[in-house]
């Protein structure tokens, strides 16, 4: 699908594309550059993807708060 770049540098997204993304006029998208490819997603989708990535890095028994506290205690001990 072609997207027009206006003289002021703004992108003109076709209505069909905005509808597929659920974006209204004046809405927001998140743009990500991957090499020479621009990916557009909704902020909600971007947040969901970040959450999924974070959850994939956790082990089943991991407690992020406990790990942070343990790290800080170890740093304090090393500084003494």
Backbone as a printed PyTorch tensor [residue, N CA C, xyz], in Angstrom:
tensor([[[  0.8470,  -1.1680,   0.0000],
         [  0.0000,   0.0000,   0.0000],
         [  0.8950,   1.2340,   0.0000]],

        [[  0.6100,   2.1550,  -0.8660],
         [  1.3930,   3.3860,  -0.9250],
         [  0.8960,   4.3770,   0.1270]],

        [[  1.8580,   5.0750,   0.7140],
         [  1.5730,   6.1180,   1.6900],
         [  2.2160,   7.3930,   1.1680]],

        [[  1.4290,   8.4560,   1.0920],
         [  1.9230,   9.7100,   0.5460],
         [  2.6350,  10.5200,   1.6270]],

        [[  3.7880,  11.0930,   1.2540],
         [  4.5130,  12.0090,   2.1310],
         [  4.1910,  13.4210,   1.6560]],

        [[  3.5800,  14.2050,   2.5270],
         [  3.1840,  15.5660,   2.1880],
         [  4.3910,  16.4980,   2.1970]],

        [[  4.2840,  17.6650,   1.5680],
         [  5.4130,  18.6030,   1.5160],
         [  5.9830,  18.9740,   2.8950]],

        [[  5.1510,  18.9390,   3.9290],
         [  5.6380,  19.2750,   5.2760],
         [  6.2510,  18.0640,   5.9920]],

        [[  6.3360,  16.9180,   5.2980],
         [  6.9540,  15.7280,   5.8640],
         [  5.9940,  14.7800,   6.5490]],

        [[  4.7470,  15.1450,   6.6430],
         [  3.7580,  14.2710,   7.2880],
         [  3.3680,  13.1380,   6.3460]],

        [[  3.0050,  12.0130,   6.9650],
         [  2.5470,  10.8670,   6.1930],
         [  1.0290,  10.8700,   6.1300]],

        [[  0.5100,  10.5430,   4.9760],
         [ -0.9330,  10.4560,   4.8040],
         [ -1.3000,   8.9850,   4.7030]],

        [[ -1.8660,   8.4400,   5.7940],
         [ -2.2490,   7.0280,   5.8180],
         [ -3.6450,   6.8630,   5.2460]],

        [[ -3.8270,   5.9190,   4.3440],
         [ -5.1620,   5.6770,   3.7800],
         [ -6.1640,   5.2830,   4.8690]],

        [[ -7.4110,   5.6230,   4.6440],
         [ -8.4820,   5.3120,   5.6030],
         [ -8.5200,   3.8170,   5.8970]],

        [[ -8.3630,   2.9870,   4.8760],
         [ -8.4420,   1.5360,   5.0850],
         [ -7.3640,   1.0600,   6.0560]],

        [[ -6.1790,   1.6370,   5.9730],
         [ -5.0930,   1.2650,   6.8820],
         [ -5.3890,   1.7430,   8.2990]],

        [[ -5.8850,   2.9680,   8.4270],
         [ -6.2330,   3.4820,   9.7550],
         [ -7.3410,   2.6400,  10.3860]],

        [[ -8.2920,   2.2200,   9.5810],
         [ -9.3780,   1.3830,  10.1200],
         [ -8.8460,   0.0410,  10.6070]],

        [[ -7.9460,  -0.5680,   9.8410],
         [ -7.3690,  -1.8550,  10.2490],
         [ -6.6350,  -1.7380,  11.5810]],

        [[ -5.9920,  -0.6000,  11.7960],
         [ -5.2540,  -0.3730,  13.0380],
         [ -6.1330,   0.1750,  14.1540]],

        [[ -7.3540,   0.5830,  13.8130],
         [ -8.2510,   1.1570,  14.8120],
         [ -7.8290,   2.5580,  15.2240]],

        [[ -7.2430,   3.3010,  14.3020],
         [ -6.7380,   4.6420,  14.6000],
         [ -7.6710,   5.6820,  13.9890]],

        [[ -8.1090,   6.6020,  14.8170],
         [ -8.9540,   7.7010,  14.3610],
         [ -8.0800,   8.8820,  13.9590]],

        [[ -8.6600,   9.8500,  13.2610],
         [ -7.9210,  11.0710,  12.9370],
         [ -7.4420,  11.6950,  14.2350]],

        [[ -6.1840,  12.1260,  14.2330],
         [ -5.6070,  12.7140,  15.4300],
         [ -5.0700,  11.6860,  16.4100]],

        [[ -5.2290,  10.3990,  16.0890],
         [ -4.7350,   9.3400,  16.9660],
         [ -3.2250,   9.2070,  16.8620]],

        [[ -2.6900,   8.2460,  17.5890],
         [ -1.2470,   8.0550,  17.6360],
         [ -0.8490,   6.6580,  17.1850]],

        [[  0.3260,   6.5720,  16.5930],
         [  0.9570,   5.3080,  16.2510],
         [  2.3880,   5.3430,  16.7740]],

        [[  2.9620,   4.1690,  16.9600],
         [  4.3670,   4.0590,  17.3460],
         [  5.1230,   3.6230,  16.0960]],

        [[  6.1710,   4.3660,  15.7430],
         [  6.9840,   4.0500,  14.5680],
         [  8.3050,   3.4590,  15.0310]],

        [[  8.6990,   2.3630,  14.3860],
         [  9.9620,   1.7060,  14.7040],
         [ 10.7190,   1.4830,  13.4080]],

        [[ 11.9780,   1.8410,  13.3990],
         [ 12.8120,   1.6600,  12.2320],
         [ 13.6070,   0.3730,  12.3990]],

        [[ 13.4450,  -0.5440,  11.4560],
         [ 14.1360,  -1.8350,  11.4700],
         [ 14.9140,  -1.9330,  10.1640]],

        [[ 16.1700,  -1.5010,  10.1950],
         [ 16.9430,  -1.4310,   8.9570],
         [ 16.3640,  -0.3270,   8.0920]],

        [[ 15.8740,  -0.7070,   6.9170],
         [ 15.2480,   0.2870,   6.0470],
         [ 13.7310,   0.1060,   5.9870]],

        [[ 13.1830,  -0.5550,   7.0030],
         [ 11.7410,  -0.8120,   7.0790],
         [ 11.1600,  -0.0340,   8.2640]],

        [[ 10.0680,   0.6830,   8.0190],
         [  9.3700,   1.3970,   9.0860],
         [  8.1560,   0.5680,   9.4840]],

        [[  8.0630,   0.2450,  10.7760],
         [  6.9230,  -0.5190,  11.2900],
         [  6.0390,   0.4310,  12.0940]],

        [[  4.7500,   0.4130,  11.8130],
         [  3.7900,   1.2280,  12.5560],
         [  2.8830,   0.3140,  13.3570]],

        [[  2.7590,   0.5990,  14.6500],
         [  1.8480,  -0.1520,  15.5070],
         [  1.1110,   0.8260,  16.4120]],

        [[  0.0610,   0.3490,  17.0240],
         [ -0.6620,   1.1820,  17.9780],
         [  0.1020,   1.1750,  19.3010]],

        [[ -0.0580,   2.2090,  20.1080],
         [  0.6030,   2.2150,  21.4210],
         [  0.2150,   1.0040,  22.2780]],

        [[ -1.0420,   0.5900,  22.2130],
         [ -1.4780,  -0.5770,  23.0020],
         [ -0.7440,  -1.8380,  22.5610]],

        [[ -0.6070,  -2.0290,  21.2590],
         [  0.0920,  -3.2090,  20.7360],
         [  1.5650,  -3.1660,  21.1320]],

        [[  2.1630,  -1.9970,  21.0540],
         [  3.5630,  -1.8400,  21.4280],
         [  3.7650,  -2.1870,  22.9040]],

        [[  2.8590,  -1.7340,  23.7560],
         [  2.9320,  -2.0380,  25.1840],
         [  2.7370,  -3.5320,  25.4350]],

        [[  1.7920,  -4.1400,  24.7290],
         [  1.5700,  -5.5880,  24.8560],
         [  2.8210,  -6.3660,  24.4580]],

        [[  3.4610,  -5.9510,  23.3570],
         [  4.6770,  -6.6290,  22.8950],
         [  5.8030,  -6.5030,  23.9220]],

        [[  5.9440,  -5.3090,  24.5100],
         [  6.9820,  -5.1010,  25.5240],
         [  6.7170,  -5.9740,  26.7550]],

        [[  5.4580,  -6.0570,  27.1620],
         [  5.0990,  -6.9030,  28.3050],
         [  5.3780,  -8.3690,  28.0290]],

        [[  5.0600,  -8.8170,  26.8180],
         [  5.3090, -10.2160,  26.4520],
         [  6.8050, -10.5120,  26.4490]],

        [[  7.6040,  -9.5790,  25.9540],
         [  9.0480,  -9.7650,  25.9560],
         [  9.5640,  -9.8460,  27.3910]],

        [[  9.1000,  -8.9440,  28.2470],
         [  9.5220,  -8.9450,  29.6480],
         [  9.1520, -10.2700,  30.3160]],

        [[  7.9140, -10.7190,  30.1130],
         [  7.4710, -11.9780,  30.7310],
         [  8.2760, -13.1690,  30.2280]],

        [[  8.7010, -13.1290,  28.9620],
         [  9.4720, -14.2450,  28.4080],
         [ 10.8590, -14.3430,  29.0430]],

        [[ 11.3450, -13.2470,  29.6060],
         [ 12.6680, -13.2440,  30.2160],
         [ 12.6430, -13.6860,  31.6780]],

        [[ 11.4600, -13.7700,  32.2590],
         [ 11.3380, -14.1830,  33.6560],
         [ 11.2670, -15.6930,  33.7620]],

        [[ 11.8470, -16.2290,  34.8320],
         [ 11.6590, -17.6450,  35.1160],
         [ 10.3860, -17.7910,  35.9360]],

        [[  9.8890, -18.9910,  36.0390],
         [  8.6300, -19.2230,  36.7520],
         [  8.7070, -18.7990,  38.2150]],

        [[  9.8740, -18.9510,  38.8250],
         [  9.9950, -18.6450,  40.2420],
         [ 10.6460, -17.2830,  40.5010]],

        [[ 10.7750, -16.4750,  39.4550],
         [ 11.4640, -15.1870,  39.5920],
         [ 10.5550, -14.1450,  40.2260]],

        [[ 11.1250, -13.3880,  41.1370],
         [ 10.4600, -12.2290,  41.7050],
         [ 11.3600, -11.0440,  41.4120]],

        [[ 10.9150, -10.1680,  40.5590],
         [ 11.7360,  -9.0320,  40.1590],
         [ 12.0970,  -8.1820,  41.3750]],

        [[ 11.1350,  -7.9440,  42.2420],
         [ 11.4030,  -7.1370,  43.4360],
         [ 12.4720,  -7.7910,  44.3030]],

        [[ 12.3720,  -9.1070,  44.5070],
         [ 13.3630,  -9.8080,  45.3270],
         [ 14.7490,  -9.7400,  44.6830]],

        [[ 14.8100,  -9.8540,  43.3570],
         [ 16.1010,  -9.7790,  42.6650],
         [ 16.7220,  -8.3980,  42.8020]],

        [[ 15.9060,  -7.3500,  42.6710],
         [ 16.4180,  -5.9850,  42.7970],
         [ 16.9380,  -5.7480,  44.2100]],

        [[ 16.1800,  -6.1810,  45.2100],
         [ 16.6030,  -6.0140,  46.6030],
         [ 17.9040,  -6.7650,  46.8610]],

        [[ 18.0080,  -7.9820,  46.3580],
         [ 19.2320,  -8.7700,  46.5480],
         [ 20.4200,  -8.0910,  45.8640]],

        [[ 20.2130,  -7.5630,  44.6730],
         [ 21.2880,  -6.8550,  43.9630],
         [ 21.7450,  -5.6340,  44.7500]],

        [[ 20.8030,  -4.8680,  45.2670],
         [ 21.1640,  -3.6650,  46.0300],
         [ 21.9140,  -4.0320,  47.3070]],

        [[ 21.4930,  -5.0850,  47.9710],
         [ 22.1870,  -5.5190,  49.1890],
         [ 23.6150,  -5.9550,  48.8550]],

        [[ 23.7760,  -6.6700,  47.7630],
         [ 25.1160,  -7.1100,  47.3510],
         [ 25.9850,  -5.9020,  47.0130]],

        [[ 25.4160,  -4.9140,  46.3420],
         [ 26.1820,  -3.7050,  46.0280],
         [ 26.5840,  -2.9660,  47.2960]],

        [[ 25.6860,  -2.8840,  48.2620],
         [ 25.9940,  -2.2210,  49.5350],
         [ 27.1190,  -2.9410,  50.2660]],

        [[ 27.0830,  -4.2600,  50.2670],
         [ 28.1270,  -5.0520,  50.9210],
         [ 29.4640,  -4.8470,  50.2210]],

        [[ 29.4440,  -4.7820,  48.9020],
         [ 30.6950,  -4.5860,  48.1390],
         [ 31.2920,  -3.2130,  48.3840]],

        [[ 30.4400,  -2.2260,  48.6630],
         [ 30.9110,  -0.8540,  48.8940],
         [ 31.5330,  -0.6850,  50.2780]],

        [[ 31.2910,  -1.5880,  51.1810],
         [ 31.7880,  -1.4480,  52.5670],
         [ 33.2410,  -1.7890,  52.6560]]])
